[in-house]
Amino acid sequence: MSQLKEQANNECQTNKISTFQALSSLVWRSLSGARGFHAEQVTNCEICINDRKRLNPPLSDDYFGCYINIVTGKTKTCDLLSQNLGSAALILHEVIADHTDENIRSWLHDWKKEPKIFQLGSHYDDCGFIIGGSPKFNPYGCDFGWGKPLAVRSGWTSKFSGTVWMNPGQVGGGSVDLEICLSPEAMSALESDEEFMDAHHEKIMIWITAAN
């Protein structure tokens, strides 16, 4: 994971790229190739983002609610695949950094005028991705008296092609679990992606789920 982050930062000559952004850019590039997008097709990488600490003043840790939003990185498939990992990571970094208190409050102001019920499956097109979860979450720290969880999985509402969930790994030590939902054809192509599979070692555990 540290090597992936270092690679992304070196390629775009910065030190701003986070581990999450580097890993997300790898997933974005690899899944776009695996799904066989047309070279001129615009591909979207949408990331669920926690608004609590981005507000000024920030929401309390005791705030009861799931206050998340979505930011979107966009580029043509040909540009995404012909350029390096750092270029993709920089796109994601910039849209995340631009998700400020001012932009959040502007979005909320517009939403109050025209409220919409958010539905995952109907929100994405065939050339989009959604990445949820975060290495900062602690799902394996939950113990309801049954012991440490063995695995964390998303529900059936998230089982459509192009969804990715990213959580701290069950084995700990900075590892990451990726749950990826793809069609059978895209799965086979992903397994042939050398860049992606080279990153699949003891620090990244990948769970691939068939889309309906």
Secondary structure, 3 states (H helix, E strand, C coil): CHHHHHHHHHHCCCCCCCHHHHHHHHHHHHHHHHCCCCCCCEEEEEEEEECHHHCCCCCCCCCCCCCEEEEEEEEEHHHHHHCCHHHHHHHHHHHHHCCCHHHHHHHHHHHHHCCCCCCHHHHCCCCEEEEEECCCCCHHHCCCCCCCCCCCCCCHHHCCCCEEEEEECCCCCCCEEEEEEECHHHHHHHCCCHHHHHCCCCCEEEEEEECC
